Amino acid sequence: MTTATLFPTAVEIVTDTVRGLDRLDLAAPTPCAEFDAAGLIGHFSGTAEALGRIGRGEPLDAENPWGRGGPATEDWNLRLAASLDRLGEAWAEAGAWQGSVDFGTSEMPAEAVGQMAFAEALLHGWDLARAGGRTFTVPEPVGAELLRFVAGTAELGRTMGAYGDEVTVPSDRPSFDRALGQAGRNPAWPQPTTPEPGAP
């Protein structure tokens, strides 16, 4: 199976998760140290919309190409879910993966951008799920494809600031957990609080 064939399944998982996060505390921390929940929502809303535009062959917004969002509204989860639906529909088309696409400042292979969108959706979907205390279950084929992509781009991603330092994850863990580690995320986040000595 390829990223293209697994893309609809991946985005459906993320979309369903996002729809269920209507009570997320917007000030909550996330596995992305640079973002609280509100900041991550703004970032993810922008990239989901922009990557959907690219998949449809539409130009990016000239003034705000990556759509850095403003304050999260009460219905942020429904708005983001709608953007993710559009993202999934765009990259479900076989033609979206062919040739090259306008990436704003340069041309890039469409397949590479589609793989980037796949990783962006899964990683930030997990980030938001964990910020909201929710589980995020990914089928092994989806996790294995994410691991293949992240492992191949990890060094470049760290250089560009897209990934944090690698977190060591045992080799017998599911592929998705190992992909999280490669992307600088701890699959066990948040770590349980260590009780004070002598505490019951």
C-alpha positions as CSV (number, residue, x, y, z in Angstrom):
1,M,0.0,0.0,0.0
2,T,1.1,3.6,-0.7
3,T,0.6,6.9,1.0
4,A,-2.0,7.8,-1.7
5,T,-4.0,4.7,-1.0
6,L,-3.8,5.1,2.8
7,F,-4.4,8.9,2.8
8,P,-8.2,8.7,3.1
9,T,-8.1,6.3,6.0
10,A,-5.5,8.5,7.8
11,V,-7.5,11.7,7.3
12,E,-10.7,10.1,8.4
13,I,-9.1,9.1,11.7
14,V,-7.8,12.6,12.3
15,T,-11.1,14.2,11.3
16,D,-13.2,12.0,13.6
17,T,-10.8,12.8,16.5
18,V,-10.9,16.5,15.9
19,R,-14.7,16.6,15.8
20,G,-14.7,15.0,19.3
21,L,-12.5,17.6,20.8
22,D,-15.1,20.3,21.4
23,R,-14.3,20.6,25.1
24,L,-10.5,20.9,24.6
25,D,-8.9,23.5,26.9
26,L,-7.4,25.9,24.5
27,A,-4.7,26.8,27.1
28,A,-3.7,23.1,27.4
29,P,-0.1,22.1,26.6
30,T,0.6,19.9,23.6
31,P,3.3,17.5,22.6
32,C,4.6,20.3,20.4
33,A,6.5,22.4,22.9
34,E,6.2,25.6,20.9
35,F,2.4,25.5,20.8
36,D,-0.4,25.4,23.4
37,A,-3.6,23.9,22.1
38,A,-4.9,27.3,20.7
39,G,-1.6,27.9,18.8
40,L,-1.5,24.4,17.4
41,I,-5.1,24.7,16.2
42,G,-4.1,27.9,14.4
43,H,-1.1,26.3,12.8
44,F,-2.9,23.1,11.8
45,S,-5.9,24.9,10.5
46,G,-3.6,26.9,8.2
47,T,-1.5,24.0,6.9
48,A,-4.6,21.7,6.4
49,E,-6.2,24.4,4.3
50,A,-3.1,25.2,2.3
51,L,-2.2,21.6,1.6
52,G,-5.7,21.0,0.5
53,R,-5.5,23.9,-2.0
54,I,-2.2,22.4,-3.3
55,G,-3.9,19.1,-3.8
56,R,-6.7,20.7,-5.8
57,G,-4.2,22.6,-7.9
58,E,-5.3,26.0,-6.5
59,P,-2.9,28.8,-5.7
60,L,-2.0,29.5,-2.1
61,D,-3.3,32.7,-0.6
62,A,-0.8,35.4,-1.7
63,E,-0.9,37.3,1.6
64,N,-1.1,34.3,4.0
65,P,0.0,31.2,2.1
66,W,0.1,28.9,5.1
67,G,-3.0,30.3,6.7
68,R,-1.6,31.0,10.1
69,G,-5.0,31.3,11.9
70,G,-6.3,33.8,14.3
71,P,-7.8,33.0,17.7
72,A,-9.7,29.6,17.9
73,T,-13.4,30.1,17.8
74,E,-16.0,28.0,19.8
75,D,-16.6,25.8,16.7
76,W,-12.9,25.5,15.9
77,N,-13.1,21.7,15.8
78,L,-15.9,21.7,13.2
79,R,-14.0,24.2,11.1
80,L,-10.8,22.2,11.2
81,A,-12.7,19.0,10.5
82,A,-14.2,20.6,7.4
83,S,-10.7,21.7,6.3
84,L,-9.5,18.1,6.8
85,D,-12.4,16.7,4.8
86,R,-11.4,19.0,2.0
87,L,-7.8,17.9,2.4
88,G,-8.8,14.2,2.2
89,E,-11.0,14.8,-0.9
90,A,-8.2,16.7,-2.7
91,W,-5.6,14.0,-2.2
92,A,-8.0,11.2,-2.9
93,E,-7.8,12.1,-6.5
94,A,-5.1,10.1,-8.3
95,G,-4.2,13.2,-10.4
96,A,-3.2,15.1,-7.3
97,W,-0.1,12.9,-6.9
98,Q,1.1,13.4,-10.5
99,G,3.8,15.8,-11.7
100,S,4.8,18.8,-9.8
101,V,2.9,21.4,-7.8
102,D,3.3,25.1,-6.8
103,F,4.5,25.1,-3.2
104,G,4.4,28.8,-2.8
105,T,8.0,29.7,-3.3
106,S,9.0,26.8,-5.6
107,E,7.8,23.8,-7.5
108,M,7.9,20.4,-5.7
109,P,7.0,16.9,-6.7
110,A,3.3,16.4,-6.0
111,E,4.0,13.0,-4.4
112,A,6.4,14.6,-1.9
113,V,3.8,17.2,-0.9
114,G,1.1,14.5,-0.5
115,Q,3.4,12.6,1.8
116,M,4.0,15.8,3.8
117,A,0.3,16.3,4.1
118,F,-0.2,12.7,5.3
119,A,2.4,13.2,8.0
120,E,1.1,16.7,9.0
121,A,-2.4,15.3,9.5
122,L,-1.4,12.3,11.5
123,L,1.2,14.0,13.7
124,H,-0.9,17.0,14.6
125,G,-4.0,14.9,14.9
126,W,-2.2,12.9,17.6
127,D,-0.9,16.1,19.2
128,L,-4.4,17.5,19.6
129,A,-5.8,14.1,20.7
130,R,-3.2,13.9,23.5
131,A,-3.7,17.5,24.5
132,G,-7.3,16.6,25.0
133,G,-6.5,13.4,26.9
134,R,-7.9,11.3,24.0
135,T,-6.6,8.0,22.6
136,F,-5.5,8.0,18.9
137,T,-5.6,4.6,17.3
138,V,-3.9,4.1,13.9
139,P,-3.9,0.9,11.9
140,E,-0.5,-0.7,11.4
141,P,-0.3,-0.1,7.6
142,V,-0.9,3.6,8.2
143,G,1.6,3.7,11.0
144,A,4.2,1.8,8.9
145,E,3.8,4.3,6.0
146,L,4.2,7.2,8.3
147,L,7.3,5.6,9.8
148,R,8.8,5.1,6.4
149,F,8.2,8.8,5.5
150,V,9.3,10.3,8.8
151,A,12.5,8.1,9.0
152,G,13.5,9.2,5.6
153,T,13.0,12.9,6.3
154,A,13.9,13.0,10.0
155,E,17.3,14.7,9.6
156,L,16.1,17.3,7.2
157,G,13.0,17.8,9.4
158,R,15.2,18.5,12.4
159,T,17.4,20.9,10.5
160,M,14.3,22.8,9.4
161,G,12.7,22.8,12.9
162,A,9.8,20.6,11.8
163,Y,10.8,17.7,14.2
164,G,12.3,17.7,17.6
165,D,15.2,15.6,18.8
166,E,14.5,11.9,18.3
167,V,12.9,10.1,21.2
168,T,14.0,6.5,21.5
169,V,11.1,4.0,21.1
170,P,11.6,0.2,21.5
171,S,11.7,-1.6,18.2
172,D,8.8,-3.9,19.3
173,R,6.4,-1.0,19.6
174,P,3.8,-0.3,16.9
175,S,5.1,1.6,13.8
176,F,3.1,4.6,14.7
177,D,4.8,4.9,18.1
178,R,8.2,4.6,16.4
179,A,7.2,7.3,13.8
180,L,6.3,9.6,16.7
181,G,9.7,9.0,18.2
182,Q,11.4,9.8,14.9
183,A,9.4,13.0,14.8
184,G,10.6,14.1,18.2
185,R,7.5,13.1,20.1
186,N,7.2,10.8,23.2
187,P,4.4,8.3,22.5
188,A,3.7,8.2,26.3
189,W,3.1,12.0,26.5
190,P,2.1,13.3,28.9
191,Q,4.3,11.5,31.4
192,P,2.6,10.6,34.6
193,T,3.4,12.8,37.6
194,T,6.0,11.2,39.9
195,P,4.4,11.1,43.4
196,E,6.2,12.8,46.3
197,P,8.3,10.5,48.5
198,G,6.0,9.0,51.1
199,A,2.8,9.9,49.2
200,P,0.2,7.2,49.2
